């Protein structure tokens, strides 16, 4: 059985299709008696408006796009879960786009989302200089990234997190601290490295930094190459928890005692930290709260409810969660 059309509703109510359209879209004047006739016809025929047609008419879809760089990194799905929960509560659907950190894939998704009339876009991707997000026809927000201080963003205090991690390692007796940072085109990785370097400089210690992808296997291979040459460090501050987990695996293979010979601190506070052996000490971001705030701000912007005086940049505090890969403070 074919669905009822707007033409059939108009015929039953003895009005024009344009009048039925005004009733459905609640746009334009319709007299009380005419409104009753159209509503009665809609009920009798069990008519459901064509959502695609309504979207094209209104140029509003009640959908939000979400670009993430790596769906296999647990940090991003945890953020996405919070965004989706708030979006659904406020009447929006979420379109999840995994770009795999590929600029061409990112550009393709942005084009498609624009054509599909999404109402807004949340971006967690690494900096892509080929895309000017200012030119998009809908509001955008950067989550866990700061693209431009004029653009909406939600992140955490990454530089302070780098300082907290490094200071803790110094307080527990480490001096030769290596920082394995994330990729250079990720602003948060740079901020964490800056915090580490500041503390090392303040204590007249040599800052030593290596770069690694945010992936356990890449960090495991890097750790193996370090430990095969002999351990030159007594602590490693990792740019995220996946890097920390990979380094921990390599250390165990080389019979390096953690934390007695080597302390390790990760970053993010994902659930993985509780399931390594020993459990990972980490700098914990308020992941769920960040995702919630991102969705609330973007939807407020979409619905023109964001106050001008509200700051465009929101940064959450972080905290150190001490577990088995570091020594406790005495």
C-alpha positions in Angstrom: 0.0 0.0 0.0 1.4 3.4 -1.1 1.7 6.2 1.5 -0.9 9.0 1.4 0.1 12.0 -0.6 -0.4 15.7 0.2 -2.6 15.8 -2.9 -5.0 13.3 -1.4 -5.2 15.2 1.9 -6.0 18.4 -0.1 -8.7 16.6 -2.0 -10.3 15.2 1.2 -10.3 18.6 2.9 -11.3 20.4 -0.3 -8.5 22.8 -0.1 -5.3 23.5 -2.1 -2.1 21.6 -1.7 -0.5 24.9 -0.7 -2.9 25.2 2.2 -2.1 21.7 3.4 1.6 22.6 3.2 1.1 25.7 5.3 -0.7 23.6 8.0 2.1 20.9 8.0 4.9 23.4 8.1 3.1 25.8 10.5 4.0 28.6 8.2 1.6 31.2 6.9 -2.0 32.1 7.8 -4.7 29.4 7.8 -8.3 30.1 9.0 -9.6 28.1 12.0 -12.3 26.2 10.0 -9.8 25.4 7.3 -7.2 24.3 9.8 -9.8 21.9 11.4 -10.7 20.4 8.0 -7.0 19.8 7.1 -6.2 18.3 10.5 -9.2 16.0 10.2 -8.2 14.9 6.7 -4.6 14.2 7.9 -6.0 12.1 10.8 -8.5 10.2 8.6 -5.9 9.4 5.9 -3.1 8.7 8.5 -0.9 11.1 6.5 2.8 11.4 7.5 4.7 14.3 6.0 7.6 13.5 3.8 10.6 14.3 6.0 13.0 14.7 3.1 10.6 17.2 1.4 10.2 19.1 4.6 14.0 19.2 5.1 14.5 20.6 1.6 11.7 23.2 2.2 13.0 24.3 5.6 16.7 23.7 4.9 16.8 22.2 8.4 17.2 18.5 9.2 17.7 18.3 13.0 20.9 16.5 12.4 24.5 17.2 13.6 27.6 15.9 11.9 30.5 14.6 14.1 34.0 14.2 12.5 36.3 11.9 14.4 39.9 11.0 13.4 40.1 7.4 14.6 37.1 5.3 15.7 39.5 2.7 17.1 40.8 5.1 19.7 38.5 4.6 22.7 38.8 8.3 23.6 36.7 9.5 20.6 33.8 7.0 21.0 33.5 8.0 24.6 33.2 11.7 23.6 30.8 10.8 20.8 28.6 8.9 23.2 28.1 12.0 25.3 27.4 14.2 22.3 24.8 11.7 21.0 23.0 11.5 24.3 22.6 15.2 24.6 21.7 15.6 20.9 18.9 13.0 21.1 17.5 14.6 24.3 17.3 17.9 22.5 15.7 16.4 19.3 18.7 16.0 17.1 20.2 13.0 15.4 24.0 12.5 15.1 25.8 11.5 11.9 29.2 10.0 12.8 32.0 10.3 10.3 35.3 8.5 10.8 38.0 10.2 8.7 40.9 8.0 9.7 43.0 11.2 9.9 42.9 11.4 6.2 42.5 15.1 4.9 40.8 13.9 1.7 38.3 11.8 3.5 37.6 14.8 5.8 37.0 17.1 2.9 34.6 14.5 1.3 32.6 14.2 4.5 32.3 18.0 4.9 31.0 18.3 1.3 28.5 15.5 1.9 27.3 16.9 5.2 26.8 20.3 3.6 24.7 18.8 0.8 22.6 17.0 3.3 21.7 20.2 5.2 23.1 19.2 8.5 22.4 22.0 11.1 25.8 22.0 12.6 29.1 20.2 12.8 31.4 19.1 15.7 35.0 18.5 14.7 37.5 16.4 16.6 39.9 16.1 13.7 43.6 17.1 13.5 44.3 20.5 12.0 43.6 20.4 8.2 44.8 23.5 6.5 43.0 22.6 3.3 39.6 23.2 4.9 38.3 26.6 5.9 35.6 25.9 8.3 34.6 29.6 8.5 33.0 29.2 5.0 30.5 26.5 6.0 26.8 27.4 5.9 26.2 26.1 9.4 27.6 26.5 12.9 30.8 24.5 13.8 32.4 23.6 17.1 35.8 22.1 17.8 35.9 19.4 20.4 39.2 18.5 22.1 40.8 20.8 19.6 41.1 24.6 19.4 41.1 25.7 15.8 40.6 29.5 16.2 39.7 31.3 19.4 36.8 33.0 17.6 35.3 29.6 16.8 33.3 27.6 19.4 35.5 25.0 21.1 35.4 22.6 24.1 38.7 21.2 25.3 40.6 20.6 28.6 43.6 22.3 30.1 46.2 20.3 28.2 49.2 22.4 29.0 48.3 22.2 32.7 47.9 18.5 32.4 51.5 18.3 31.0 52.7 20.2 33.9 50.9 18.1 36.5 52.2 14.8 35.0 55.8 16.1 34.9 55.7 17.6 38.4 54.4 14.4 39.8 57.2 12.3 38.3 59.8 14.8 39.7 58.1 14.6 43.1 58.4 10.8 43.1 62.1 10.9 42.4 62.4 10.7 38.6 64.9 13.0 36.9 65.4 11.5 33.4 61.9 12.0 32.1 61.1 11.3 28.4 57.9 12.8 26.9 56.5 10.8 24.0 54.1 13.3 22.4 51.4 12.9 19.9 51.5 14.2 16.3 52.7 17.7 15.6 49.6 18.7 13.8 47.4 18.1 16.8 47.1 21.2 19.0 46.4 19.3 22.2 49.6 17.2 21.8 51.6 20.4 21.4 50.0 21.9 24.5 50.8 18.9 26.6 54.4 19.0 25.4 54.7 22.7 26.3 53.6 21.9 29.9 56.2 19.2 30.1 59.0 21.4 28.7 58.2 24.3 31.0 58.5 22.1 34.2 61.7 20.5 33.0 63.2 23.9 32.2 62.1 25.3 35.6 64.0 22.5 37.3 67.1 22.8 35.1 66.6 19.4 33.6 67.0 18.4 30.0 63.7 18.0 28.1 63.7 15.0 25.8 60.8 14.6 23.4 59.9 12.0 20.9 56.9 11.9 18.6 54.5 9.0 18.1 51.1 8.3 16.6 48.2 8.0 19.1 48.3 4.2 18.7 49.3 1.3 21.0 51.2 -0.6 18.3 53.3 2.4 17.2 54.2 3.1 20.8 55.0 -0.5 21.5 57.5 -0.5 18.5 59.0 2.8 19.7 59.3 1.4 23.2 61.0 -1.7 22.0 63.6 0.3 20.1 64.3 2.4 23.2 64.6 -0.5 25.6 66.8 -2.5 23.2 69.4 0.2 23.4 69.3 0.2 27.2 67.0 2.2 29.5 68.2 5.8 29.6 65.1 7.1 31.3 63.5 6.6 34.7 60.1 7.9 33.6 58.0 8.4 30.6 55.1 10.9 30.2 53.0 9.6 27.3 50.9 11.8 25.1 47.8 9.6 25.6 46.8 6.4 27.2 47.3 4.3 24.1 50.9 5.4 23.9 51.4 4.6 27.6 49.9 1.1 27.1 52.2 0.4 24.2 55.3 1.5 26.1 54.2 -0.5 29.1 53.9 -3.7 27.0 57.4 -3.1 25.6 58.8 -2.5 29.1 57.4 -5.8 30.4 58.9 -7.7 27.5 62.3 -6.3 28.4 61.8 -7.2 32.0 61.9 -3.5 33.1 60.2 -3.2 36.5 57.3 -0.7 36.4 57.2 1.6 38.5 60.5 0.7 40.4 62.8 1.2 37.4 60.5 3.1 35.1 57.5 5.2 35.9 54.8 5.7 33.2 52.0 8.3 33.0 49.3 8.4 30.3 46.8 11.0 29.3 43.0 11.0 28.7 41.6 8.6 31.4 40.0 6.1 29.1 38.7 2.8 30.5 41.7 0.9 29.2 43.8 2.4 32.1 42.0 0.1 34.6 42.8 -3.1 32.5 46.5 -2.9 32.0 49.0 -4.7 34.4 49.9 -2.7 36.4 47.0 -0.3 36.0 48.0 3.0 34.3 48.4 6.3 36.1 46.9 8.9 33.8 45.9 12.5 33.5 42.2 12.3 33.3 40.0 14.5 31.2 36.3 14.8 32.0 35.5 13.1 28.8 31.7 12.8 29.2 31.3 16.3 30.5 33.2 17.7 27.5 31.0 15.8 25.0 27.9 17.0 26.8 29.0 20.7 26.8 29.9 20.5 23.1 26.4 19.3 22.1 24.7 21.9 24.4 26.8 24.8 23.0 26.4 23.8 19.3 22.6 23.3 19.5 22.3 26.6 21.4 24.2 28.2 18.5 22.0 26.5 15.9 18.8 27.7 17.6 20.2 31.2 18.1 20.1 30.8 21.9 23.8 31.3 22.6 24.3 34.6 24.4 26.9 37.0 22.8 28.6 37.4 26.2 29.2 33.7 26.5 32.8 32.7 25.9 33.4 30.8 22.6 36.2 28.7 24.3 35.4 26.3 27.1 38.3 24.5 28.9 37.8 21.9 31.6 40.3 21.1 34.4 42.1 17.8 34.4 43.4 15.7 37.3 46.0 13.0 37.9 44.7 9.5 38.7 47.5 7.6 40.5 47.7 3.9 39.8 50.3 1.1 39.5 52.6 2.6 36.9 53.9 5.3 39.2 55.1 5.5 42.8 52.8 7.0 45.3 53.7 10.3 46.9 55.3 9.9 50.3 
